[in-house]
Amino acid sequence: MREPVEKLFYVCITASRARGVLCTGMTCDIAGRAWEHRMRILDDFARKYWAGRLVHFEVHAEADSAAKRERLMKRWRRDWKIELIEASNPTWRDLFDDVIRLEGLEP
């Protein structure tokens, strides 16, 4: 019998470029959401402003904690978000490949 898979929740920030337009969101499918942003599949803010580069994400075990964190971050000043991103990703590298590895989806 298979063990139940623990469902994780993610708060993520995508950007159009380094210090460009920022978009904050929450998902339980980080790889899928990052891919949708990259391919501009969704008809939303991220698509309109080309915010397809995943530059920051946080993992949460509970949906409530992820939702609270997302709401909090959406109210943050822009410079606070930039500080958060640059603390862990100073070059604003697209973290899509990291997410693919994290989810075990790489070939």
PDB file as gemmi writes it, atoms N, CA and C in Angstrom:
CRYST1    1.000    1.000    1.000  90.00  90.00  90.00 P 1                      
ATOM      1  N   MET A   1       0.835  -1.179   0.000  1.00  0.00           N  
ATOM      2  CA  MET A   1       0.000   0.000   0.000  1.00  0.00           C  
ATOM      3  C   MET A   1       0.884   1.249   0.000  1.00  0.00           C  
ATOM      4  N   ARG A   2       0.496   2.251  -0.794  1.00  0.00           N  
ATOM      5  CA  ARG A   2       1.285   3.468  -0.910  1.00  0.00           C  
ATOM      6  C   ARG A   2       1.026   4.396   0.267  1.00  0.00           C  
ATOM      7  N   GLU A   3       2.083   5.068   0.674  1.00  0.00           N  
ATOM      8  CA  GLU A   3       1.963   6.061   1.739  1.00  0.00           C  
ATOM      9  C   GLU A   3       1.301   7.310   1.174  1.00  0.00           C  
ATOM     10  N   PRO A   4       0.477   7.975   1.961  1.00  0.00           N  
ATOM     11  CA  PRO A   4      -0.134   9.209   1.471  1.00  0.00           C  
ATOM     12  C   PRO A   4       0.946  10.270   1.241  1.00  0.00           C  
ATOM     13  N   VAL A   5       0.806  10.988   0.153  1.00  0.00           N  
ATOM     14  CA  VAL A   5       1.756  12.038  -0.189  1.00  0.00           C  
ATOM     15  C   VAL A   5       1.355  13.314   0.548  1.00  0.00           C  
ATOM     16  N   GLU A   6       2.320  13.898   1.235  1.00  0.00           N  
ATOM     17  CA  GLU A   6       2.062  15.142   1.954  1.00  0.00           C  
ATOM     18  C   GLU A   6       1.883  16.276   0.954  1.00  0.00           C  
ATOM     19  N   LYS A   7       0.785  16.983   1.049  1.00  0.00           N  
ATOM     20  CA  LYS A   7       0.515  18.097   0.152  1.00  0.00           C  
ATOM     21  C   LYS A   7       1.188  19.346   0.700  1.00  0.00           C  
ATOM     22  N   LEU A   8       1.936  20.007  -0.150  1.00  0.00           N  
ATOM     23  CA  LEU A   8       2.639  21.226   0.242  1.00  0.00           C  
ATOM     24  C   LEU A   8       2.023  22.419  -0.468  1.00  0.00           C  
ATOM     25  N   PHE A   9       2.185  23.574   0.116  1.00  0.00           N  
ATOM     26  CA  PHE A   9       1.659  24.812  -0.442  1.00  0.00           C  
ATOM     27  C   PHE A   9       2.810  25.799  -0.585  1.00  0.00           C  
ATOM     28  N   TYR A  10       2.744  26.623  -1.600  1.00  0.00           N  
ATOM     29  CA  TYR A  10       3.850  27.515  -1.936  1.00  0.00           C  
ATOM     30  C   TYR A  10       3.355  28.941  -2.086  1.00  0.00           C  
ATOM     31  N   VAL A  11       4.155  29.865  -1.597  1.00  0.00           N  
ATOM     32  CA  VAL A  11       3.971  31.282  -1.869  1.00  0.00           C  
ATOM     33  C   VAL A  11       5.122  31.654  -2.791  1.00  0.00           C  
ATOM     34  N   CYS A  12       4.799  32.274  -3.906  1.00  0.00           N  
ATOM     35  CA  CYS A  12       5.848  32.545  -4.887  1.00  0.00           C  
ATOM     36  C   CYS A  12       5.769  33.981  -5.391  1.00  0.00           C  
ATOM     37  N   ILE A  13       6.911  34.444  -5.865  1.00  0.00           N  
ATOM     38  CA  ILE A  13       6.989  35.754  -6.507  1.00  0.00           C  
ATOM     39  C   ILE A  13       7.581  35.537  -7.882  1.00  0.00           C  
ATOM     40  N   THR A  14       6.896  36.047  -8.894  1.00  0.00           N  
ATOM     41  CA  THR A  14       7.439  36.027 -10.252  1.00  0.00           C  
ATOM     42  C   THR A  14       7.758  37.470 -10.647  1.00  0.00           C  
ATOM     43  N   ALA A  15       8.657  37.601 -11.605  1.00  0.00           N  
ATOM     44  CA  ALA A  15       9.086  38.933 -12.029  1.00  0.00           C  
ATOM     45  C   ALA A  15       9.249  38.976 -13.542  1.00  0.00           C  
ATOM     46  N   SER A  16       9.145  40.161 -14.103  1.00  0.00           N  
ATOM     47  CA  SER A  16       9.354  40.346 -15.534  1.00  0.00           C  
ATOM     48  C   SER A  16      10.845  40.341 -15.870  1.00  0.00           C  
ATOM     49  N   ARG A  17      11.649  40.830 -14.929  1.00  0.00           N  
ATOM     50  CA  ARG A  17      13.112  40.893 -15.058  1.00  0.00           C  
ATOM     51  C   ARG A  17      13.644  41.295 -13.696  1.00  0.00           C  
ATOM     52  N   ALA A  18      14.941  41.383 -13.556  1.00  0.00           N  
ATOM     53  CA  ALA A  18      15.512  41.819 -12.283  1.00  0.00           C  
ATOM     54  C   ALA A  18      14.972  43.205 -11.935  1.00  0.00           C  
ATOM     55  N   ARG A  19      14.399  43.316 -10.744  1.00  0.00           N  
ATOM     56  CA  ARG A  19      13.809  44.560 -10.245  1.00  0.00           C  
ATOM     57  C   ARG A  19      12.699  45.107 -11.132  1.00  0.00           C  
ATOM     58  N   GLY A  20      12.088  44.212 -11.908  1.00  0.00           N  
ATOM     59  CA  GLY A  20      10.980  44.597 -12.777  1.00  0.00           C  
ATOM     60  C   GLY A  20       9.646  44.454 -12.071  1.00  0.00           C  
ATOM     61  N   VAL A  21       8.608  44.175 -12.849  1.00  0.00           N  
ATOM     62  CA  VAL A  21       7.271  43.976 -12.308  1.00  0.00           C  
ATOM     63  C   VAL A  21       7.265  42.716 -11.452  1.00  0.00           C  
ATOM     64  N   LEU A  22       6.641  42.782 -10.273  1.00  0.00           N  
ATOM     65  CA  LEU A  22       6.572  41.647  -9.352  1.00  0.00           C  
ATOM     66  C   LEU A  22       5.126  41.182  -9.205  1.00  0.00           C  
ATOM     67  N   CYS A  23       4.950  39.874  -9.122  1.00  0.00           N  
ATOM     68  CA  CYS A  23       3.630  39.277  -8.939  1.00  0.00           C  
ATOM     69  C   CYS A  23       3.730  38.227  -7.839  1.00  0.00           C  
ATOM     70  N   THR A  24       2.907  38.354  -6.808  1.00  0.00           N  
ATOM     71  CA  THR A  24       2.919  37.432  -5.669  1.00  0.00           C  
ATOM     72  C   THR A  24       1.686  36.546  -5.722  1.00  0.00           C  
ATOM     73  N   GLY A  25       1.881  35.241  -5.465  1.00  0.00           N  
ATOM     74  CA  GLY A  25       0.752  34.324  -5.491  1.00  0.00           C  
ATOM     75  C   GLY A  25       0.987  33.106  -4.622  1.00  0.00           C  
ATOM     76  N   MET A  26      -0.039  32.245  -4.569  1.00  0.00           N  
ATOM     77  CA  MET A  26       0.013  31.015  -3.779  1.00  0.00           C  
ATOM     78  C   MET A  26      -0.488  29.867  -4.648  1.00  0.00           C  
ATOM     79  N   THR A  27       0.097  28.688  -4.465  1.00  0.00           N  
ATOM     80  CA  THR A  27      -0.316  27.512  -5.220  1.00  0.00           C  
ATOM     81  C   THR A  27       0.043  26.239  -4.468  1.00  0.00           C  
ATOM     82  N   CYS A  28      -0.580  25.138  -4.850  1.00  0.00           N  
ATOM     83  CA  CYS A  28      -0.174  23.837  -4.324  1.00  0.00           C  
ATOM     84  C   CYS A  28       0.555  23.056  -5.414  1.00  0.00           C  
ATOM     85  N   ASP A  29       0.676  23.645  -6.604  1.00  0.00           N  
ATOM     86  CA  ASP A  29       1.391  23.026  -7.731  1.00  0.00           C  
ATOM     87  C   ASP A  29       2.405  24.032  -8.262  1.00  0.00           C  
ATOM     88  N   ILE A  30       3.534  24.130  -7.587  1.00  0.00           N  
ATOM     89  CA  ILE A  30       4.522  25.158  -7.942  1.00  0.00           C  
ATOM     90  C   ILE A  30       5.091  24.959  -9.346  1.00  0.00           C  
ATOM     91  N   ALA A  31       5.349  23.720  -9.725  1.00  0.00           N  
ATOM     92  CA  ALA A  31       5.898  23.462 -11.058  1.00  0.00           C  
ATOM     93  C   ALA A  31       4.898  23.864 -12.139  1.00  0.00           C  
ATOM     94  N   GLY A  32       3.652  23.483 -11.954  1.00  0.00           N  
ATOM     95  CA  GLY A  32       2.613  23.834 -12.920  1.00  0.00           C  
ATOM     96  C   GLY A  32       2.393  25.326 -13.011  1.00  0.00           C  
ATOM     97  N   ARG A  33       2.337  25.980 -11.860  1.00  0.00           N  
ATOM     98  CA  ARG A  33       2.114  27.431 -11.851  1.00  0.00           C  
ATOM     99  C   ARG A  33       3.290  28.170 -12.478  1.00  0.00           C  
ATOM    100  N   ALA A  34       4.515  27.750 -12.161  1.00  0.00           N  
ATOM    101  CA  ALA A  34       5.694  28.393 -12.752  1.00  0.00           C  
ATOM    102  C   ALA A  34       5.689  28.221 -14.270  1.00  0.00           C  
ATOM    103  N   TRP A  35       5.301  27.037 -14.725  1.00  0.00           N  
ATOM    104  CA  TRP A  35       5.239  26.783 -16.170  1.00  0.00           C  
ATOM    105  C   TRP A  35       4.174  27.670 -16.824  1.00  0.00           C  
ATOM    106  N   GLU A  36       3.007  27.797 -16.182  1.00  0.00           N  
ATOM    107  CA  GLU A  36       1.942  28.650 -16.720  1.00  0.00           C  
ATOM    108  C   GLU A  36       2.408  30.096 -16.836  1.00  0.00           C  
ATOM    109  N   HIS A  37       3.157  30.566 -15.843  1.00  0.00           N  
ATOM    110  CA  HIS A  37       3.674  31.935 -15.911  1.00  0.00           C  
ATOM    111  C   HIS A  37       4.697  32.075 -17.032  1.00  0.00           C  
ATOM    112  N   ARG A  38       5.584  31.108 -17.158  1.00  0.00           N  
ATOM    113  CA  ARG A  38       6.610  31.156 -18.216  1.00  0.00           C  
ATOM    114  C   ARG A  38       6.003  31.169 -19.610  1.00  0.00           C  
ATOM    115  N   MET A  39       4.954  30.356 -19.790  1.00  0.00           N  
ATOM    116  CA  MET A  39       4.321  30.210 -21.109  1.00  0.00           C  
ATOM    117  C   MET A  39       3.197  31.218 -21.343  1.00  0.00           C  
ATOM    118  N   ARG A  40       2.923  32.043 -20.323  1.00  0.00           N  
ATOM    119  CA  ARG A  40       1.880  33.066 -20.405  1.00  0.00           C  
ATOM    120  C   ARG A  40       0.520  32.444 -20.716  1.00  0.00           C  
ATOM    121  N   ILE A  41       0.211  31.326 -20.050  1.00  0.00           N  
ATOM    122  CA  ILE A  41      -1.040  30.605 -20.255  1.00  0.00           C  
ATOM    123  C   ILE A  41      -2.221  31.342 -19.605  1.00  0.00           C  
ATOM    124  N   LEU A  42      -2.024  31.826 -18.398  1.00  0.00           N  
ATOM    125  CA  LEU A  42      -3.095  32.456 -17.637  1.00  0.00           C  
ATOM    126  C   LEU A  42      -3.381  33.862 -18.140  1.00  0.00           C  
ATOM    127  N   ASP A  43      -4.638  34.233 -18.107  1.00  0.00           N  
ATOM    128  CA  ASP A  43      -5.027  35.579 -18.512  1.00  0.00           C  
ATOM    129  C   ASP A  43      -5.148  36.427 -17.246  1.00  0.00           C  
ATOM    130  N   ASP A  44      -4.010  36.916 -16.776  1.00  0.00           N  
ATOM    131  CA  ASP A  44      -4.000  37.636 -15.515  1.00  0.00           C  
ATOM    132  C   ASP A  44      -2.904  38.689 -15.500  1.00  0.00           C  
ATOM    133  N   PHE A  45      -2.656  39.223 -14.331  1.00  0.00           N  
ATOM    134  CA  PHE A  45      -1.654  40.263 -14.140  1.00  0.00           C  
ATOM    135  C   PHE A  45      -0.277  39.829 -14.650  1.00  0.00           C  
ATOM    136  N   ALA A  46       0.128  38.604 -14.287  1.00  0.00           N  
ATOM    137  CA  ALA A  46       1.460  38.113 -14.674  1.00  0.00           C  
ATOM    138  C   ALA A  46       1.613  38.053 -16.189  1.00  0.00           C  
ATOM    139  N   ARG A  47       0.564  37.659 -16.872  1.00  0.00           N  
ATOM    140  CA  ARG A  47       0.626  37.603 -18.335  1.00  0.00           C  
ATOM    141  C   ARG A  47       0.684  39.014 -18.936  1.00  0.00           C  
ATOM    142  N   LYS A  48      -0.143  39.884 -18.422  1.00  0.00           N  
ATOM    143  CA  LYS A  48      -0.207  41.250 -18.944  1.00  0.00           C  
ATOM    144  C   LYS A  48       1.144  41.955 -18.849  1.00  0.00           C  
ATOM    145  N   TYR A  49       1.851  41.721 -17.733  1.00  0.00           N  
ATOM    146  CA  TYR A  49       3.114  42.413 -17.509  1.00  0.00           C  
ATOM    147  C   TYR A  49       4.344  41.526 -17.705  1.00  0.00           C  
ATOM    148  N   TRP A  50       4.161  40.358 -18.335  1.00  0.00           N  
ATOM    149  CA  TRP A  50       5.259  39.446 -18.673  1.00  0.00           C  
ATOM    150  C   TRP A  50       6.056  39.007 -17.444  1.00  0.00           C  
ATOM    151  N   ALA A  51       5.378  38.810 -16.326  1.00  0.00           N  
ATOM    152  CA  ALA A  51       6.058  38.393 -15.095  1.00  0.00           C  
ATOM    153  C   ALA A  51       6.144  36.866 -15.058  1.00  0.00           C  
ATOM    154  N   GLY A  52       7.034  36.302 -15.862  1.00  0.00           N  
ATOM    155  CA  GLY A  52       7.123  34.863 -16.003  1.00  0.00           C  
ATOM    156  C   GLY A  52       8.335  34.216 -15.375  1.00  0.00           C  
ATOM    157  N   ARG A  53       9.164  34.985 -14.717  1.00  0.00           N  
ATOM    158  CA  ARG A  53      10.391  34.451 -14.115  1.00  0.00           C  
ATOM    159  C   ARG A  53      10.154  34.204 -12.621  1.00  0.00           C  
ATOM    160  N   LEU A  54      10.206  32.948 -12.198  1.00  0.00           N  
ATOM    161  CA  LEU A  54      10.043  32.602 -10.786  1.00  0.00           C  
ATOM    162  C   LEU A  54      11.323  32.995 -10.054  1.00  0.00           C  
ATOM    163  N   VAL A  55      11.215  33.974  -9.151  1.00  0.00           N  
ATOM    164  CA  VAL A  55      12.416  34.480  -8.485  1.00  0.00           C  
ATOM    165  C   VAL A  55      12.452  34.190  -6.987  1.00  0.00           C  
ATOM    166  N   HIS A  56      11.316  33.765  -6.423  1.00  0.00           N  
ATOM    167  CA  HIS A  56      11.282  33.435  -4.994  1.00  0.00           C  
ATOM    168  C   HIS A  56      10.109  32.512  -4.729  1.00  0.00           C  
ATOM    169  N   PHE A  57      10.329  31.527  -3.856  1.00  0.00           N  
ATOM    170  CA  PHE A  57       9.205  30.723  -3.384  1.00  0.00           C  
ATOM    171  C   PHE A  57       9.489  30.217  -1.983  1.00  0.00           C  
ATOM    172  N   GLU A  58       8.417  30.005  -1.251  1.00  0.00           N  
ATOM    173  CA  GLU A  58       8.480  29.493   0.115  1.00  0.00           C  
ATOM    174  C   GLU A  58       7.540  28.300   0.215  1.00  0.00           C  
ATOM    175  N   VAL A  59       7.944  27.298   0.968  1.00  0.00           N  
ATOM    176  CA  VAL A  59       7.154  26.081   1.143  1.00  0.00           C  
ATOM    177  C   VAL A  59       6.428  26.138   2.484  1.00  0.00           C  
ATOM    178  N   HIS A  60       5.145  25.767   2.474  1.00  0.00           N  
ATOM    179  CA  HIS A  60       4.328  25.730   3.689  1.00  0.00           C  
ATOM    180  C   HIS A  60       3.607  24.388   3.748  1.00  0.00           C  
ATOM    181  N   ALA A  61       3.508  23.823   4.938  1.00  0.00           N  
ATOM    182  CA  ALA A  61       2.820  22.551   5.123  1.00  0.00           C  
ATOM    183  C   ALA A  61       1.306  22.724   5.219  1.00  0.00           C  
ATOM    184  N   GLU A  62       0.863  23.915   5.564  1.00  0.00           N  
ATOM    185  CA  GLU A  62      -0.560  24.182   5.760  1.00  0.00           C  
ATOM    186  C   GLU A  62      -1.037  25.253   4.771  1.00  0.00           C  
ATOM    187  N   ALA A  63      -2.217  25.029   4.206  1.00  0.00           N  
ATOM    188  CA  ALA A  63      -2.797  26.004   3.275  1.00  0.00           C  
ATOM    189  C   ALA A  63      -3.046  27.334   3.972  1.00  0.00           C  
ATOM    190  N   ASP A  64      -3.500  27.281   5.215  1.00  0.00           N  
ATOM    191  CA  ASP A  64      -3.792  28.514   5.953  1.00  0.00           C  
ATOM    192  C   ASP A  64      -2.547  29.375   6.141  1.00  0.00           C  
ATOM    193  N   SER A  65      -1.430  28.744   6.490  1.00  0.00           N  
ATOM    194  CA  SER A  65      -0.209  29.533   6.708  1.00  0.00           C  
ATOM    195  C   SER A  65       0.288  30.129   5.391  1.00  0.00           C  
ATOM    196  N   ALA A  66       0.155  29.380   4.295  1.00  0.00           N  
ATOM    197  CA  ALA A  66       0.562  29.909   2.984  1.00  0.00           C  
ATOM    198  C   ALA A  66      -0.343  31.067   2.573  1.00  0.00           C  
ATOM    199  N   ALA A  67      -1.631  30.926   2.795  1.00  0.00           N  
ATOM    200  CA  ALA A  67      -2.576  31.989   2.432  1.00  0.00           C  
ATOM    201  C   ALA A  67      -2.324  33.255   3.252  1.00  0.00           C  
ATOM    202  N   LYS A  68      -2.047  33.090   4.538  1.00  0.00           N  
ATOM    203  CA  LYS A  68      -1.753  34.253   5.386  1.00  0.00           C  
ATOM    204  C   LYS A  68      -0.477  34.951   4.934  1.00  0.00           C  
ATOM    205  N   ARG A  69       0.539  34.144   4.613  1.00  0.00           N  
ATOM    206  CA  ARG A  69       1.808  34.718   4.156  1.00  0.00           C  
ATOM    207  C   ARG A  69       1.624  35.455   2.825  1.00  0.00           C  
ATOM    208  N   GLU A  70       0.849  34.866   1.918  1.00  0.00           N  
ATOM    209  CA  GLU A  70       0.605  35.526   0.628  1.00  0.00           C  
ATOM    210  C   GLU A  70      -0.100  36.860   0.840  1.00  0.00           C  
ATOM    211  N   ARG A  71      -1.151  36.869   1.657  1.00  0.00           N  
ATOM    212  CA  ARG A  71      -1.865  38.129   1.912  1.00  0.00           C  
ATOM    213  C   ARG A  71      -0.944  39.171   2.535  1.00  0.00           C  
ATOM    214  N   LEU A  72      -0.102  38.737   3.454  1.00  0.00           N  
ATOM    215  CA  LEU A  72       0.850  39.644   4.089  1.00  0.00           C  
ATOM    216  C   LEU A  72       1.817  40.220   3.047  1.00  0.00           C  
ATOM    217  N   MET A  73       2.390  39.334   2.217  1.00  0.00           N  
ATOM    218  CA  MET A  73       3.371  39.791   1.222  1.00  0.00           C  
ATOM    219  C   MET A  73       2.747  40.695   0.166  1.00  0.00           C  
ATOM    220  N   LYS A  74       1.492  40.467  -0.177  1.00  0.00           N  
ATOM    221  CA  LYS A  74       0.826  41.333  -1.156  1.00  0.00           C  
ATOM    222  C   LYS A  74       0.704  42.769  -0.642  1.00  0.00           C  
ATOM    223  N   ARG A  75       0.674  42.924   0.680  1.00  0.00           N  
ATOM    224  CA  ARG A  75       0.585  44.269   1.265  1.00  0.00           C  
ATOM    225  C   ARG A  75       1.949  44.918   1.492  1.00  0.00           C  
ATOM    226  N   TRP A  76       3.020  44.136   1.289  1.00  0.00           N  
ATOM    227  CA  TRP A  76       4.363  44.667   1.513  1.00  0.00           C  
ATOM    228  C   TRP A  76       4.699  45.773   0.520  1.00  0.00           C  
ATOM    229  N   ARG A  77       5.587  46.638   0.950  1.00  0.00           N  
ATOM    230  CA  ARG A  77       6.156  47.622   0.031  1.00  0.00           C  
ATOM    231  C   ARG A  77       7.058  46.900  -0.967  1.00  0.00           C  
ATOM    232  N   ARG A  78       7.189  47.454  -2.130  1.00  0.00           N  
ATOM    233  CA  ARG A  78       7.990  46.857  -3.203  1.00  0.00           C  
ATOM    234  C   ARG A  78       9.440  46.615  -2.769  1.00  0.00           C  
ATOM    235  N   ASP A  79      10.038  47.576  -2.076  1.00  0.00           N  
ATOM    236  CA  ASP A  79      11.445  47.418  -1.677  1.00  0.00           C  
ATOM    237  C   ASP A  79      11.624  46.272  -0.679  1.00  0.00           C  
ATOM    238  N   TRP A  80      10.607  45.954   0.124  1.00  0.00           N  
ATOM    239  CA  TRP A  80      10.699  44.813   1.038  1.00  0.00           C  
ATOM    240  C   TRP A  80      10.729  43.511   0.241  1.00  0.00           C  
ATOM    241  N   LYS A  81       9.905  43.435  -0.799  1.00  0.00           N  
ATOM    242  CA  LYS A  81       9.901  42.226  -1.645  1.00  0.00           C  
ATOM    243  C   LYS A  81      11.251  42.059  -2.348  1.00  0.00           C  
ATOM    244  N   ILE A  82      11.803  43.159  -2.821  1.00  0.00           N  
ATOM    245  CA  ILE A  82      13.102  43.104  -3.498  1.00  0.00           C  
ATOM    246  C   ILE A  82      14.172  42.624  -2.521  1.00  0.00           C  
ATOM    247  N   GLU A  83      14.159  43.122  -1.286  1.00  0.00           N  
ATOM    248  CA  GLU A  83      15.119  42.661  -0.272  1.00  0.00           C  
ATOM    249  C   GLU A  83      14.974  41.161  -0.024  1.00  0.00           C  
ATOM    250  N   LEU A  84      13.739  40.687   0.075  1.00  0.00           N  
ATOM    251  CA  LEU A  84      13.488  39.261   0.294  1.00  0.00           C  
ATOM    252  C   LEU A  84      14.054  38.430  -0.859  1.00  0.00           C  
ATOM    253  N   ILE A  85      13.794  38.835  -2.074  1.00  0.00           N  
ATOM    254  CA  ILE A  85      14.277  38.113  -3.256  1.00  0.00           C  
ATOM    255  C   ILE A  85      15.799  38.107  -3.286  1.00  0.00           C  
ATOM    256  N   GLU A  86      16.398  39.272  -3.116  1.00  0.00           N  
ATOM    257  CA  GLU A  86      17.852  39.376  -3.246  1.00  0.00           C  
ATOM    258  C   GLU A  86      18.607  38.705  -2.098  1.00  0.00           C  
ATOM    259  N   ALA A  87      17.951  38.449  -0.978  1.00  0.00           N  
ATOM    260  CA  ALA A  87      18.599  37.736   0.125  1.00  0.00           C  
ATOM    261  C   ALA A  87      18.906  36.287  -0.259  1.00  0.00           C  
ATOM    262  N   SER A  88      18.034  35.665  -1.044  1.00  0.00           N  
ATOM    263  CA  SER A  88      18.248  34.265  -1.432  1.00  0.00           C  
ATOM    264  C   SER A  88      18.559  34.093  -2.909  1.00  0.00           C  
ATOM    265  N   ASN A  89      18.286  35.100  -3.723  1.00  0.00           N  
ATOM    266  CA  ASN A  89      18.485  35.003  -5.166  1.00  0.00           C  
ATOM    267  C   ASN A  89      19.015  36.345  -5.689  1.00  0.00           C  
ATOM    268  N   PRO A  90      20.254  36.693  -5.334  1.00  0.00           N  
ATOM    269  CA  PRO A  90      20.782  38.026  -5.661  1.00  0.00           C  
ATOM    270  C   PRO A  90      20.887  38.323  -7.157  1.00  0.00           C  
ATOM    271  N   THR A  91      20.965  37.285  -7.986  1.00  0.00           N  
ATOM    272  CA  THR A  91      21.078  37.505  -9.438  1.00  0.00           C  
ATOM    273  C   THR A  91      19.722  37.453 -10.135  1.00  0.00           C  
ATOM    274  N   TRP A  92      18.654  37.257  -9.386  1.00  0.00           N  
ATOM    275  CA  TRP A  92      17.298  37.166  -9.934  1.00  0.00           C  
ATOM    276  C   TRP A  92      17.191  36.030 -10.956  1.00  0.00           C  
ATOM    277  N   ARG A  93      17.895  34.935 -10.678  1.00  0.00           N  
ATOM    278  CA  ARG A  93      17.879  33.763 -11.553  1.00  0.00           C  
ATOM    279  C   ARG A  93      16.475  33.155 -11.543  1.00  0.00           C  
ATOM    280  N   ASP A  94      16.034  32.648 -12.695  1.00  0.00           N  
ATOM    281  CA  ASP A  94      14.751  31.951 -12.784  1.00  0.00           C  
ATOM    282  C   ASP A  94      14.884  30.613 -12.058  1.00  0.00           C  
ATOM    283  N   LEU A  95      14.050  30.372 -11.072  1.00  0.00           N  
ATOM    284  CA  LEU A  95      14.140  29.178 -10.233  1.00  0.00           C  
ATOM    285  C   LEU A  95      13.310  28.008 -10.761  1.00  0.00           C  
ATOM    286  N   PHE A  96      12.852  28.094 -11.996  1.00  0.00           N  
ATOM    287  CA  PHE A  96      12.015  27.041 -12.572  1.00  0.00           C  
ATOM    288  C   PHE A  96      12.708  25.683 -12.539  1.00  0.00           C  
ATOM    289  N   ASP A  97      13.973  25.613 -12.933  1.00  0.00           N  
ATOM    290  CA  ASP A  97      14.699  24.334 -12.917  1.00  0.00           C  
ATOM    291  C   ASP A  97      14.821  23.782 -11.499  1.00  0.00           C  
ATOM    292  N   ASP A  98      14.999  24.638 -10.515  1.00  0.00           N  
ATOM    293  CA  ASP A  98      15.064  24.207  -9.118  1.00  0.00           C  
ATOM    294  C   ASP A  98      13.737  23.578  -8.684  1.00  0.00           C  
ATOM    295  N   VAL A  99      12.642  24.181  -9.114  1.00  0.00           N  
ATOM    296  CA  VAL A  99      11.312  23.673  -8.768  1.00  0.00           C  
ATOM    297  C   VAL A  99      11.076  22.314  -9.427  1.00  0.00           C  
ATOM    298  N   ILE A 100      11.499  22.171 -10.658  1.00  0.00           N  
ATOM    299  CA  ILE A 100      11.342  20.896 -11.370  1.00  0.00           C  
ATOM    300  C   ILE A 100      12.093  19.800 -10.616  1.00  0.00           C  
ATOM    301  N   ARG A 101      13.308  20.090 -10.185  1.00  0.00           N  
ATOM    302  CA  ARG A 101      14.075  19.110  -9.407  1.00  0.00           C  
ATOM    303  C   ARG A 101      13.409  18.818  -8.064  1.00  0.00           C  
ATOM    304  N   LEU A 102      12.933  19.856  -7.394  1.00  0.00           N  
ATOM    305  CA  LEU A 102      12.268  19.718  -6.103  1.00  0.00           C  
ATOM    306  C   LEU A 102      11.052  18.800  -6.208  1.00  0.00           C  
ATOM    307  N   GLU A 103      10.305  18.941  -7.280  1.00  0.00           N  
ATOM    308  CA  GLU A 103       9.102  18.150  -7.475  1.00  0.00           C  
ATOM    309  C   GLU A 103       9.399  16.767  -8.058  1.00  0.00           C  
ATOM    310  N   GLY A 104      10.674  16.500  -8.376  1.00  0.00           N  
ATOM    311  CA  GLY A 104      11.047  15.206  -8.929  1.00  0.00           C  
ATOM    312  C   GLY A 104      10.576  15.004 -10.356  1.00  0.00           C  
ATOM    313  N   LEU A 105      10.480  16.078 -11.119  1.00  0.00           N  
ATOM    314  CA  LEU A 105       9.960  16.013 -12.479  1.00  0.00           C  
ATOM    315  C   LEU A 105      11.042  16.032 -13.556  1.00  0.00           C  
ATOM    316  N   GLU A 106      12.295  16.157 -13.164  1.00  0.00           N  
ATOM    317  CA  GLU A 106      13.346  16.202 -14.183  1.00  0.00           C  
ATOM    318  C   GLU A 106      13.539  14.822 -14.786  1.00  0.00           C  
ATOM    319  N   PRO A 107      13.912  14.776 -16.067  1.00  0.00           N  
ATOM    320  CA  PRO A 107      14.072  13.471 -16.740  1.00  0.00           C  
ATOM    321  C   PRO A 107      15.219  12.641 -16.197  1.00  0.00           C  
TER     322      PRO A 107                                                      
END                                                                             
